[in-house]
Amino acid sequence: MNNFIPKQNIILASKSPRRQQLLKDLGWEFTILTKDIDESFPDYLKREEVAIFLCEHKAKAFKDILSDDTLVITADTIVCLDDLIINKPEDAADARRILKLLSGRQHDVYTGVCISSKDKMISFFVKSSVFFKELSDAEIDYYIGVYKPFDKAGAYGIQEWIGFIGIEKIDGSYFNVMGLPVKEVYEAVLNF
């Protein structure tokens, strides 16, 4: 018996191809099941509390379908520049505005993760700090035109071209910036 494979059936409640690939790369079998969830949150929450609030909110939507031997994994990633939470861009102009804000600066990426069963829920967040070089307008325009990062918090994917040429350093988990802190998820699921 492989002690690195969860005993429970796993549901990954995420449309993110990056989260799906990361979990697949662990060698875990899982089902993808998603629901459209309102992702608004109270203004008074701190940055890390927003990520936890959203992943728990997503998990609660699955509570009625869970059996005793099933776990659901939900996650939400937010990008913060100082006290500003940066969401997914609305369009190319918004993506350009966001990347210009991040250019030459350090920002924080928080991923909240919730693992829940029929009777239990655990939540945690992981923070990584990302340092961008000064990006030229041409680099920003090329990235947006080719990669169309409209489904990504902060308007970028670290595993894409802009991450290759624009990230000077990361303090924390690279996979967290991709959208799923794999080591922490692995440990939490196996110890659930």
N, C-alpha and C positions, 0 to 999 in steps of 0.2 A: 504494500500500500504506500502510495506517495503522500508523505505528510505535508507536501507543499501545495496540494490541491484542496480547496474547500470541500467540506462534507456536504454543505448545503447546495441547493440549486441557486444560482446567481442570476439576478435580473440587473442589467445595467440600464438605468433610466436616463439615457443620454443619446441625443442625435449626433453628438460630436464624433466625427470619424477618428480624431486623434485619441479621444478617451477609449473608443472601441479598440483601436489598434494597440494601445498600451496594455489594456487588460488581456487582449489576445496574446500579446507577446509574453505575458506571464505564464502562458500555457493553460489558462483557465477556460473552461467552457461556460458560456453564459447566453442568456436570451436578452435581446434588446427590446425594450418596451418603453414607449414615451407617451406623455400626455402634455397637452398644451396647458401651461401654468402661467398665471399672472406673476411676473417677476418684479413687481413694484415692492417697495419696502419702506418702513417708517424712516423719516428724515433724522430722527434722533440716534439711530444706531451708529456705533463706531464701525470703522472699516472692516475689521475682522468679524464683527457681529453681522454685517450685511451678508457675507459669504455663508455664515452658519445659518442665518435666517432663511436664505433662499434655498439652500440644500435641504434643510428640514421641511420647508414648505413643499418642496417637490416630493419628498419622501411620504408626507402625509397623504398625498393623492393616491398612493398605492396601498395604503393600509388595509383596505377592504378586500384586496385580492391575494394577500400573502397567506401562505400555508405555513405549517410548523417547520418545514424543511427548506424554506426559501428566504433568501436575503435580497434586499434591493439596495443598490448603490446609487446614490444621487450625488451630484457635485455641482458647484457653481464657482466660477472664477471671476474675480474682479480685479481691475487694474486701477491703482491709485497714484496720482501725482500730487504730492503734499496731501491736502485734505479733499482733493477733487477725485470723485469716483468717475472713471472713464468707461463708458459702456461700449457696445458694438456700434460702429459707425452707421449712420443712416444711408450714406451714399459716398461717392468718390470725394466730393468736396469736404465732407465731414471727416473722412479718413485722412485726407491731406492735413486738415486742421489739427487732428489728434496727433499725427506723426510729427508735425512741426512743434507741438507742445512737448512731446517726449524727447525730441532731438537734443543731444548734448546734455541730457539730464538723467538722474537716477529716479526710478519709480518702483513701486512695490506691487507684487502680484500675490493676491490671497486666493487660495482655493479652499472652499469649505466642502467637506465630505460628510455625508450621512450614510450610515449603514444601519439598516433596520430590518427587523423580522416582525412577526405577528405580535410579539410581546415585548420587544426590546428595541431601543434606538440609541446609537452612539454617534456623536458628531465631533468633529475637530476641524481645525484649519491649519494650513501650512503657508508660511510667508517666504517669498523669495524677493530679493532686490536685484533689479536689472539696470545696467548702466549702458545707455546708448551713446555712441559717438555723435558728433555733429553731422546730421544727415543733410546732403544737398537737396535742393528742390528736384533736380533730375533723378536722384536716387529714389526719392519719395514717389515721384510721378511714375517711374518705371515699375516700382514695386506694386503700386495700386493698380496700374494698368494691366500688368501680367498676372498678379496673384489675387486680385479682387478680395481683400481681406474683410469683407463686410459681415462675416459671421463670427468675428473674433473680437473679444474684449480688448480694448487698446489698439485696435486696427492693425494688429500684426500677429504673425505666427513665428515664434522663435525658431522653428524647424525649417522655415522657408528662407529665401534669398536674403531678406532684410536681416534675419538673425545671423546669417553667415558673415555679412559685410558690416553690420551695424552694431552688434553687441560687443562692448569692450570687456565686460565681465558680469558674472552673476554671483551673488551671495545667496546660497540656498540651492534648492532642488531645480534642476533644469526641467524635469518632467512636470513639476508643479506649474512652471510657466507654460508648458504645453497644455495644461488643463487637468492633470491628475497626478497627485503625489504618490507614485506607484509604491514606493517602499512602505509608506505609512498605511496605504490601503491594504497591501499584502499582510502586514502585521495585524492590522485591526480585524480583517476578515478571519484570519487563522486563529486569532484569540477571542473571537466573538462569543 
